[in-house]
Each structure stands twice: as C-alpha cells, then as structure tokens.
Amino acid sequence: MAKMILSGKGRRWALTGHPWVYADDVAEGKAQPGELISVAGPNNDHLGWALFSTSSRIALRFVTRAEEQPNREFWLGLVQRAIKVRADAGFLDPEGACRLLSGDADGLPGFVADRYGTVLVLQCGTQGADRMRDFLIELVREALPFPLTAVVDRSDTSVRRFENLESNVETLDGTVDEAVLVRDGDLQYEVDIFQGHKTGHYLDQATNRIRAARGAEGKRVLDAFSYDGLFGIRAALAGAESVLCLEQNEASGQRLLRNAELNGVADRVTVEKTNCMKALRAKAEEGDRYGLVIIDPPAFARNRREIEGAERGYVELNRRGVALCEPGGRLVTASCSYNVRPEDFADFLTKAINLSGREAWLEELTGSSLDHPHRITLPETQYLKCAFLRVG
Ligand SMILES: C[S@@+](CC[C@H](N)C(=O)[O-])C[C@H]1O[C@@H](n2cnc3c(N)ncnc32)[C@H](O)[C@@H]1O
C-alpha cells in the first residue's frame, strides 16, 4: 500500500480539517493515478487515507482520518448515508430527480451521481473517481431502495483536464431515450442526458425555483438565463400572467418550449433567443416592468483573479434586474461562482441597487437544494448563492 509524507506546512493544513492537500505540500512518496494511499506527517504520524492524483494541483483528497484502511463496508456506509440524506429531504421519489452523491461534499472525492427517474448519470472529475467508478455504481445499486434501469457516464466536465483525463461519455448499462422525463410534484420536464449542461440539468436550483414561484400569481415574469425554463415554468404553474424566458442556447430554448407544453402552460410562456447582457439593458431602457425578475447567469469568476470582471458583470446585470421590477416586485438573483463569496455577492447587489436609484429588501439569501450538501470543512461546496429581494 502506497504512503505519502506531507511537509510540516502540509500537515498543519491537513489538521485544519480541509480534505484537500496541494502537491507542493507533499514531501515524499509515490503512487499510481487515483490510488488510495495512507498519509502521514513528517514525523510519520498517521493522518488518514486519501485518493491520489498524479497531475492535479490537488494531489490528495482525504476520505477518512481514521487509522484503518477504508474497506467495502466503509464505502457502502458513505453511499448509504448520502442516500439517506436525500431520502430525509424528500428527494427520493422514483419519478423525480436529485443529486444522489455530491463528490467531496459526501466524502466521495470527485464522484458525482445524479438520478433522473431510474437513470443514473455519473460525472467523474478525478483520477480516483475514475478508478472507483464501477465499484461505487455497485454500492449505489445496493443502497437505493428501487432498481436503476440505466447508467450513463457523462464524464465530459472540463475539470478532467487538470487530472490529465480524457472526456468520456458512454452508456454503461441499459438503454436511455434521448429525452428522459422527470416528474417533480406537479412539474414535469425533459432532461437531455447526453447534450444538456452538467449531467443534463441544474438540479441545485430545484428548491429556489419553488421559493421564487411563491407570489407569482397574476404577475408578469422575466426569467433571464433560463436554460430549459424551469424557474419560469414553475412561476407559470403558480398562476403567473405571462413568462418571458431569455436564453442564448437554441437547444435549451427548444426544450423549454416542450417543457411548457408538458406542463400545460405553453400559452403563457415564451422564449427569446438572445444575449441577456444586451437584452436586459434594452428592456430596462424601454421601461419594461415585471412583478418577478429571475437572473441566473453562468459562473463569472473561475478563480479569485477574475473577481473584478465578475463584479462588473453582476453589478450591471442586477442593476438592470432592479430597474425591470415594478414597485413592490421581486428580484431573484443567483451567483454560482464559488470565488464570489456570499459577502462579495451582497456587496455587488448593494452597488447595483445604489446605481438603480431604487430601494430593496433582502428577504432570503439561500444556497443550493439539500441534495447538494455544503460540507463545512470544504468551503468550495458552498458555491451557489440565491438572493430573494423585494424592490421598492
Ligand atoms: C446557470 S444556467 C441557468 C440555469 C437555469 N436558470 C435553471 O434554472 O435551470 C445559465 C444559462 O445561461 C445561458 N447563457 C450563458 N450566457 C448567456 C448570455 N449572455 N445570454 C443568454 N443566455 C446565456 C446558458 O446557456 C445557460 O443555459
């Protein structure tokens, strides 16, 4: 069994509880890509067990600080615990969808498993996750209270390049229709598992969509960066007078229209294929007003160095979002950049509100749905911020 020795600095960092160790903090040791190894400090004091990467800046990802080497029972326990968390939070309806395993947040480095009905879609982001993939699928099958009909590997995430891994998309088991149909309470939607963003869908916003739809009855709604339209369609189901979705991606817009049909709200939901940055400014300048405005852009800061550019983007978008709200209207605005911390986001929103010349009240600042746990020792797992503002 391979072993790695950390530097003194590496040891001190490991003892903070953060599960990642950077390559610079490894003093000695050799191992295979993705191998489970034992980790020790410079005095050979055992620090735990971690999965190793030969090429990433994050060389080690701890899976346990215990003495004993993780065995099958250990891994099954992690998978069972993760699935129980989803069951307790009401995410385990076999017709519904959820993130079953959320990588390092659930103690399973780099391994994401999303469930759309009975179809499991995996995304491996590390060498260790690739190595453990088939074993973890077996454990998911064992722990889930219902059978899976298909398993797809959607490992085409860009982070794989840091691990020197090729992109890999394949159906591992069963057959999957082009569009998988999901039912979430009174909402139905299509998921494009092979071409859609992430593993096909933005599962992390599920609870925020339900919150946003409250009070949408009778309102004009603007859903910017709509993807396949589920913020807007939720609002339409709650009785919105009309919903205008803005999205630049053609395939997402087409799926959005099919989702509107599926939910019987096609007469009140329209989509404009457009660049939201320009469209929001134009609509605000034209004096367009809405009772509910949703802004859910892609990540603007991939690292801390990009924060200035990100600030300009968020301030500009939210300034327009505030202007587009009728007096008493609501702005629901999100940031999914981990590098934009909650306090940065609050600062950007304050600047946007000042520039708009309006007043606003923060009713809630939420994160992702409970199937995307925020592990306290790993701040990187708190990436999504969603502010619910009442605009005066
Ligand atoms: C975070 S996702 C939105 C998720 C969506 N609100 C949901 O609830 O599933 C961001 C979306 O913005 C789209 N997008 C990115 N840049 C854009 C732009 N400048 N104008 C319009 N859409 C854009 C992407 O295609 C993607 O669908």
The ligand as an SDF file (V2000), in Angstrom:
LIG
                    3D

 27 29  0  0  0  0  0  0  0  0999 V2000
  -26.7600   28.7410  -14.6340 C   0  0  0  0  0  0  0  0  0  0  0  0
  -27.5120   28.3520  -16.1300 S   0  0  0  0  0  0  0  0  0  0  0  0
  -29.1830   28.7660  -15.8190 C   0  0  0  0  0  0  0  0  0  0  0  0
  -29.9950   27.6750  -15.1640 C   0  0  0  0  0  0  0  0  0  0  0  0
  -31.4720   27.9030  -15.1990 C   0  0  0  0  0  0  0  0  0  0  0  0
  -31.8550   29.1790  -14.6720 N   0  0  0  0  0  0  0  0  0  0  0  0
  -32.1960   26.7920  -14.4690 C   0  0  0  0  0  0  0  0  0  0  0  0
  -32.9520   27.0700  -13.5320 O   0  0  0  0  0  0  0  0  0  0  0  0
  -32.0120   25.6130  -14.8290 O   0  0  0  0  0  0  0  0  0  0  0  0
  -27.0180   29.6520  -17.1890 C   0  0  0  0  0  0  0  0  0  0  0  0
  -27.6860   29.6450  -18.5630 C   0  0  0  0  0  0  0  0  0  0  0  0
  -27.3580   30.8850  -19.2080 O   0  0  0  0  0  0  0  0  0  0  0  0
  -27.1360   30.6530  -20.5830 C   0  0  0  0  0  0  0  0  0  0  0  0
  -26.2850   31.7800  -21.0060 N   0  0  0  0  0  0  0  0  0  0  0  0
  -24.9620   31.9910  -20.7550 C   0  0  0  0  0  0  0  0  0  0  0  0
  -24.5850   33.2100  -21.1780 N   0  0  0  0  0  0  0  0  0  0  0  0
  -25.6950   33.7980  -21.7100 C   0  0  0  0  0  0  0  0  0  0  0  0
  -25.9580   35.0750  -22.2840 C   0  0  0  0  0  0  0  0  0  0  0  0
  -25.0030   36.0080  -22.3900 N   0  0  0  0  0  0  0  0  0  0  0  0
  -27.2220   35.3380  -22.7060 N   0  0  0  0  0  0  0  0  0  0  0  0
  -28.1900   34.4050  -22.6120 C   0  0  0  0  0  0  0  0  0  0  0  0
  -28.0140   33.1840  -22.0490 N   0  0  0  0  0  0  0  0  0  0  0  0
  -26.7830   32.8860  -21.6080 C   0  0  0  0  0  0  0  0  0  0  0  0
  -26.5080   29.2820  -20.6480 C   0  0  0  0  0  0  0  0  0  0  0  0
  -26.7730   28.7010  -21.9310 O   0  0  0  0  0  0  0  0  0  0  0  0
  -27.2570   28.5540  -19.5170 C   0  0  0  0  0  0  0  0  0  0  0  0
  -28.3970   27.9210  -20.0140 O   0  0  0  0  0  0  0  0  0  0  0  0
  1  2  1  0
  2  3  1  0
  2 10  1  0
  3  4  1  0
  4  5  1  0
  5  6  1  0
  5  7  1  0
  7  8  2  0
  7  9  1  0
 10 11  1  0
 11 12  1  0
 11 26  1  0
 12 13  1  0
 13 14  1  0
 13 24  1  0
 14 15  1  0
 14 23  1  0
 15 16  2  0
 16 17  1  0
 17 18  1  0
 17 23  2  0
 18 19  1  0
 18 20  2  0
 20 21  1  0
 21 22  2  0
 22 23  1  0
 24 25  1  0
 24 26  1  0
 26 27  1  0
M  CHG  2   2   1   9  -1
M  END
$$$$
